[in-house]
Amino acid sequence: MTSFTSVLGVAAALLTGYLMGSIPFAVVVSRAMGLQDPRSFGSGNPGATNVLRGGNKLAAVLTLIGDAAKGWLAVALAAWAAQRGLLPWAAIPLAGLGAFLGHLYPLFLRFRGGKGVATALGVLLALQPWLALATAATWLIVALVTRYSSLAAILAAVFAPFYYILGDKVVWRADALTISTITVIGVLLLARHRENIARLLAGKESKIGAKKK
């Protein structure tokens, strides 16, 4: 594969991942179930946590699965193509980054998307299942102890790159591009949670299960 075709392949993976990530499952699921648009209440965020604030647990679960699945599928498709020589290996993590960016800045919602926690988890699951498990366990432990979904997401985002580095040559073979991709995703997650961080510091952040007016 020439350098030119490699660049085209990476660009195609990024674009495909972005389009897949742009599918707003919070909105799709809510409309399909005849529920209120999640952008019209609570935090206004089209994600599973805000759908849960609407009181429908099934809708929240379906949103969570859909958002995670699109991140996983973007990476899995790129990996399938790379194994057959259709794409360079660099396209695999970058397809995940594209899906994550699509969720944050979705084409179908005028670039106003969610915070990307579930999609990031789906990307990690496709890249390294054990890494996804460790990151999800971090989220779950923090969420159960504090009942702050945002704090759980923030700490999971911080620890994910370190987990990946620590697992090198023990559980998996780490590479610089994947480390960079996971780090960028983590930084973007922190940026998307900046308002939550401010509310946490002020003691005004809502807890899991609490409805926002």
C-alpha positions as CSV (number, residue, x, y, z in Angstrom):
1,M,0.0,0.0,0.0
2,T,1.5,3.3,-1.1
3,S,1.7,6.3,1.2
4,F,-1.0,8.1,-0.8
5,T,-3.4,5.2,-0.6
6,S,-2.6,4.9,3.1
7,V,-3.5,8.5,3.6
8,L,-6.7,8.0,1.7
9,G,-7.5,4.9,3.7
10,V,-7.0,6.7,7.0
11,A,-9.1,9.6,5.8
12,A,-11.9,7.2,4.8
13,A,-11.8,5.5,8.1
14,L,-12.0,8.8,10.0
15,L,-14.9,10.0,7.8
16,T,-16.8,6.7,8.1
17,G,-16.2,6.6,11.9
18,Y,-17.4,10.2,12.1
19,L,-20.6,9.5,10.2
20,M,-21.3,6.5,12.4
21,G,-20.6,8.4,15.5
22,S,-23.0,11.2,14.4
23,I,-26.0,8.9,14.8
24,P,-27.8,10.4,17.8
25,F,-29.2,7.3,19.5
26,A,-30.6,9.4,22.4
27,V,-32.8,11.2,20.0
28,V,-33.6,8.2,17.8
29,V,-34.5,6.0,20.8
30,S,-36.6,8.7,22.4
31,R,-38.6,9.4,19.2
32,A,-39.1,5.7,18.5
33,M,-40.5,5.2,22.0
34,G,-42.6,8.4,21.9
35,L,-40.6,10.1,24.6
36,Q,-39.6,13.7,25.1
37,D,-36.5,14.9,23.2
38,P,-33.6,14.6,25.6
39,R,-32.3,17.9,24.4
40,S,-35.4,19.7,25.9
41,F,-34.8,18.8,29.6
42,G,-32.1,18.2,32.2
43,S,-28.7,19.0,30.9
44,G,-29.9,19.1,27.3
45,N,-27.3,16.5,26.5
46,P,-28.3,13.8,24.0
47,G,-26.8,11.0,26.0
48,A,-27.9,8.0,28.1
49,T,-27.5,9.8,31.5
50,N,-29.8,12.6,30.4
51,V,-32.3,10.2,28.9
52,L,-32.3,8.5,32.3
53,R,-33.3,11.8,33.9
54,G,-36.5,11.6,31.8
55,G,-37.5,8.5,33.9
56,N,-37.4,5.8,31.3
57,K,-34.7,3.3,32.2
58,L,-35.2,1.1,29.0
59,A,-34.6,4.1,26.8
60,A,-31.5,5.0,28.7
61,V,-30.1,1.5,28.4
62,L,-30.9,1.4,24.7
63,T,-29.2,4.7,24.2
64,L,-26.2,3.5,26.1
65,I,-25.9,0.4,24.0
66,G,-26.4,2.3,20.7
67,D,-23.8,4.9,21.6
68,A,-21.3,2.3,22.7
69,A,-22.0,0.1,19.6
70,K,-21.3,2.8,17.1
71,G,-17.8,3.3,18.6
72,W,-17.1,-0.4,18.7
73,L,-18.4,-1.0,15.1
74,A,-16.3,1.9,13.7
75,V,-13.1,0.3,15.0
76,A,-14.2,-3.3,14.3
77,L,-14.9,-2.4,10.6
78,A,-11.5,-0.7,10.3
79,A,-9.8,-3.7,11.9
80,W,-11.6,-6.1,9.5
81,A,-10.5,-4.0,6.5
82,A,-6.9,-3.7,7.8
83,Q,-6.6,-7.4,8.2
84,R,-7.4,-7.8,4.6
85,G,-5.0,-5.2,3.4
86,L,-7.8,-2.7,2.5
87,L,-6.8,-0.1,5.1
88,P,-3.5,0.7,6.9
89,W,-3.3,-0.4,10.5
90,A,-3.2,3.3,11.5
91,A,-6.8,3.5,10.4
92,I,-8.0,1.3,13.3
93,P,-7.6,3.7,16.3
94,L,-8.3,6.7,14.1
95,A,-11.7,5.2,13.0
96,G,-12.5,5.1,16.7
97,L,-11.4,8.7,17.1
98,G,-13.7,9.6,14.2
99,A,-16.7,7.9,15.9
100,F,-16.0,9.7,19.1
101,L,-15.8,13.1,17.4
102,G,-19.0,12.3,15.5
103,H,-20.8,11.8,18.8
104,L,-19.4,15.1,20.2
105,Y,-20.0,17.1,17.1
106,P,-22.7,15.1,15.2
107,L,-23.5,16.1,11.6
108,F,-27.2,15.3,12.1
109,L,-27.6,17.5,15.2
110,R,-25.9,20.6,13.9
111,F,-22.7,19.6,15.6
112,R,-24.2,19.7,19.1
113,G,-23.7,16.3,20.6
114,G,-23.2,14.4,23.8
115,K,-20.2,14.0,26.0
116,G,-19.0,10.7,24.5
117,V,-18.6,8.4,27.5
118,A,-20.4,5.4,26.1
119,T,-18.9,5.9,22.6
120,A,-15.4,6.1,24.1
121,L,-16.1,2.9,26.0
122,G,-17.2,1.2,22.7
123,V,-14.0,2.4,21.0
124,L,-11.9,1.0,23.9
125,L,-13.8,-2.3,23.8
126,A,-12.9,-2.8,20.1
127,L,-9.3,-1.7,20.6
128,Q,-8.6,-3.7,23.8
129,P,-11.4,-5.5,25.6
130,W,-9.4,-5.7,28.9
131,L,-8.7,-2.0,28.7
132,A,-12.4,-1.3,28.3
133,L,-13.2,-3.6,31.3
134,A,-10.7,-1.8,33.5
135,T,-12.0,1.6,32.4
136,A,-15.6,0.6,32.9
137,A,-14.8,-0.9,36.3
138,T,-13.3,2.5,37.3
139,W,-16.4,4.3,36.2
140,L,-18.7,1.8,38.0
141,I,-16.8,1.9,41.3
142,V,-16.7,5.7,41.3
143,A,-20.3,6.0,40.3
144,L,-21.5,3.6,42.9
145,V,-19.5,5.2,45.7
146,T,-20.2,8.9,44.8
147,R,-23.4,8.6,42.6
148,Y,-21.8,11.2,40.4
149,S,-21.8,10.0,36.8
150,S,-19.7,13.0,35.7
151,L,-17.0,12.3,38.3
152,A,-16.9,8.7,37.3
153,A,-16.5,9.6,33.6
154,I,-13.8,12.1,34.4
155,L,-11.7,9.7,36.5
156,A,-12.2,6.9,33.9
157,A,-11.0,9.2,31.2
158,V,-7.9,10.1,33.2
159,F,-7.0,6.5,34.0
160,A,-7.6,4.9,30.6
161,P,-4.3,6.0,29.0
162,F,-2.4,4.9,32.1
163,Y,-4.1,1.5,32.1
164,Y,-3.1,1.1,28.4
165,I,0.5,2.0,29.1
166,L,0.7,-0.3,32.2
167,G,-0.7,-3.2,30.2
168,D,2.0,-2.9,27.5
169,K,3.9,-6.2,27.0
170,V,1.8,-7.8,29.8
171,V,-1.7,-8.0,28.4
172,W,-1.2,-6.4,25.0
173,R,1.3,-4.6,22.7
174,A,0.9,-0.9,23.0
175,D,1.6,1.4,20.1
176,A,2.2,5.2,20.0
177,L,-0.8,6.0,17.8
178,T,-3.3,4.1,20.0
179,I,-1.8,5.7,23.1
180,S,-2.2,9.1,21.4
181,T,-5.8,8.4,20.3
182,I,-6.8,7.2,23.8
183,T,-5.2,10.3,25.3
184,V,-6.9,12.7,22.9
185,I,-10.2,11.0,23.7
186,G,-9.5,11.4,27.4
187,V,-8.6,15.1,27.0
188,L,-11.8,15.8,24.9
189,L,-13.9,14.0,27.5
190,L,-12.4,16.3,30.2
191,A,-13.1,19.3,28.1
192,R,-16.7,18.3,27.6
193,H,-17.1,17.9,31.3
194,R,-15.7,21.3,32.2
195,E,-19.1,22.5,33.4
196,N,-19.6,19.4,35.4
197,I,-16.2,19.9,37.0
198,A,-17.2,23.4,38.0
199,R,-20.4,22.2,39.5
200,L,-18.6,19.4,41.4
201,L,-16.2,21.9,42.9
202,A,-19.2,24.1,43.8
203,G,-21.1,21.1,45.3
204,K,-24.0,21.7,42.8
205,E,-23.6,18.7,40.5
206,S,-26.7,16.4,40.3
207,K,-26.3,12.8,41.2
208,I,-27.4,9.7,39.3
209,G,-31.1,9.2,39.5
210,A,-31.9,12.8,40.3
211,K,-34.1,14.6,37.9
212,K,-33.0,18.0,36.6
213,K,-35.6,20.7,36.1
